[in-house]
């Protein structure tokens, strides 16, 4: 028996040492070649998605089109609109809500009446954007208006943005303002802009990456300017709150049709309660805390906008105004006139043709800078009759 036990022990195989895996339980590891393939496929997908989207999403513009108010921050769509509607045979109007038409319908804007004066329907294109200002316009032109090259551009200069350090964004007090992702994020420094370094870097990247701008377009156009998770968790504002989107399919929101503005906008047009002379509210004249041209961030940005447009071979004509001088207090008018002369002097010294029309009748203004429908009609007529403007159009 002892011999049998000895034989049994000798016959038992000894366990072999198992090789130690460097990556634990992972069975698939990508080498350098496979990682290059994966990254290439990912980059291709990021590049192709916005390109394909433009092919399948319906985007109707036509005469008198302007970017809807709710899509004012959809810069990807703005870029797409320019590529779609701008050509060398047309005149592009660039500016803020004065060009866009804050108080009027699309057929009450400056571009509409300029087309009427010229006997055309679509020669003058409304490229205004609601809530824009020169510091943001500089970023808009730089990053999203590459299609604007070697053509005629009617650029509006609104002195509204120099009526105070707050409007100029040069105040030291923190301020919230529209289109903050378009302004220079790091240089020049904007004193009232207190975004974090992460927000600034994200904005800078978004302005250079088409895919990120496309993501913003989807959020703005289809999800009430929210990310899909935030849209899903949006409450109805009641107590206790309800979450109407919690069980909805987000894909059902994507109609592949760019939203349009309401045909009868309750906030704009002659039938709107906002479409009325500024004097009807009982508001009196105002003293503005004008910012000098030498110290103005907005004026410096406007100069840069002119330079960028000209560097791209555009033929630029500047409309200075139309500011509501009737609203300015008498003792405040000399400062305004000095500012206006400085703007005109700089434009003339840089060979930029311009018009600085006389103020419209007081009843044709809705506020400090926005005309009413008849105000745009009269302004377009004055422009069409101006010799410098006529020469610029025909040269």
GIWOSUL-V98099 format. One record per backbone hydrogen bond with DSSP energy under -1.0 kcal/mol. CO is the residue of the C=O (numbers start at 1). NH is the residue of the N-H. E is the energy in kcal/mol with one decimal. If there is no record, write none. Layout:
# GIWOSUL-V98099
CO|NH|E, CO|NH|E
This chain:
# GIWOSUL-V98099
1|5|-2.5, 2|6|-1.9, 3|7|-2.1, 4|8|-2.5, 5|9|-2.3, 6|10|-1.7, 7|11|-1.5, 8|12|-1.1, 21|24|-1.1, 23|26|-1.7, 31|35|-2.4, 32|36|-1.9, 33|37|-1.7, 34|38|-2.7, 35|39|-2.7, 36|40|-1.9, 37|41|-2.4, 38|42|-2.5, 39|43|-2.6, 40|44|-2.2, 41|45|-2.2, 42|46|-2.4, 43|47|-2.0, 44|48|-2.8, 45|49|-2.2, 48|52|-3.2, 49|53|-2.4, 50|54|-1.7, 52|56|-1.5, 53|57|-2.7, 58|258|-2.7, 62|65|-1.6, 68|71|-1.7, 69|72|-1.6, 71|74|-2.0, 73|75|-1.5, 74|78|-1.9, 75|79|-2.6, 76|80|-1.9, 77|81|-2.6, 78|82|-2.2, 79|83|-2.0, 80|84|-1.6, 81|85|-2.5, 82|86|-2.2, 87|90|-1.8, 91|125|-2.8, 92|154|-2.7, 93|127|-1.8, 94|156|-2.5, 95|129|-1.5, 96|100|-2.2, 97|101|-3.0, 97|102|-1.3, 103|269|-2.5, 105|108|-2.5, 109|113|-1.9, 110|114|-2.2, 111|115|-2.0, 112|116|-2.0, 113|117|-2.4, 114|118|-1.8, 115|120|-2.7, 123|91|-3.1, 125|93|-2.9, 125|127|-1.1, 129|132|-1.6, 133|137|-3.1, 134|138|-2.4, 136|140|-2.3, 137|141|-2.9, 138|142|-2.0, 139|143|-2.5, 140|144|-2.3, 145|148|-1.5, 147|149|-1.3, 151|315|-2.4, 152|92|-2.1, 153|317|-2.6, 154|94|-2.5, 155|319|-2.6, 157|321|-2.4, 158|161|-1.3, 159|162|-2.1, 160|163|-1.6, 162|291|-2.4, 163|289|-1.2, 164|168|-2.2, 165|170|-1.9, 165|171|-1.0, 179|182|-1.6, 190|193|-1.8, 192|175|-2.1, 196|200|-2.4, 197|201|-2.4, 198|202|-2.4, 199|203|-2.3, 200|204|-2.3, 201|205|-2.4, 202|206|-2.6, 203|207|-1.7, 205|208|-1.7, 205|209|-1.3, 209|213|-1.7, 210|214|-2.2, 211|215|-2.2, 212|216|-2.0, 213|217|-1.8, 214|218|-2.2, 215|219|-2.1, 216|220|-2.7, 217|221|-2.9, 218|222|-2.0, 219|223|-1.4, 219|225|-1.7, 223|226|-1.5, 227|231|-2.7, 228|232|-2.4, 229|233|-1.8, 231|234|-1.0, 242|236|-1.7, 243|246|-1.6, 245|248|-1.2, 249|252|-1.6, 250|253|-1.6, 253|255|-1.1, 256|58|-2.7, 265|268|-1.4, 269|272|-2.2, 272|275|-1.2, 274|276|-1.9, 277|280|-1.5, 278|281|-1.0, 279|282|-1.6, 286|329|-2.4, 288|290|-1.4, 296|300|-1.5, 297|301|-2.0, 298|302|-2.3, 299|303|-2.4, 300|304|-1.6, 301|305|-2.1, 302|306|-2.2, 303|307|-2.1, 304|308|-2.7, 305|309|-2.4, 306|310|-2.3, 307|311|-2.6, 308|312|-1.3, 309|314|-2.0, 310|313|-1.9, 312|150|-1.2, 315|153|-2.4, 317|155|-2.9, 318|355|-2.0, 319|157|-3.1, 323|325|-1.5, 324|327|-1.3, 325|328|-1.1, 327|286|-3.7, 329|332|-1.8, 330|333|-1.0, 332|336|-1.3, 333|337|-2.8, 334|338|-2.2, 335|339|-2.0, 336|340|-2.7, 337|341|-2.4, 338|342|-1.9, 339|343|-1.9, 340|344|-2.4, 341|345|-2.7, 342|346|-2.0, 343|347|-2.2, 344|348|-2.7, 345|349|-2.3, 346|350|-1.1, 347|352|-2.7, 348|351|-1.6, 353|318|-2.3, 355|320|-2.6, 361|364|-2.4, 362|365|-1.4, 364|372|-2.7, 365|278|-2.2, 368|324|-3.3, 370|366|-3.2, 372|376|-2.2, 373|377|-1.9, 374|378|-2.2, 375|379|-2.5, 376|380|-2.6, 377|381|-1.7, 378|382|-2.3, 379|383|-2.3, 380|384|-2.6, 381|385|-1.6, 383|386|-1.0, 386|390|-2.4, 387|391|-2.7, 388|392|-2.2, 389|393|-2.4, 390|394|-1.7, 391|395|-1.5
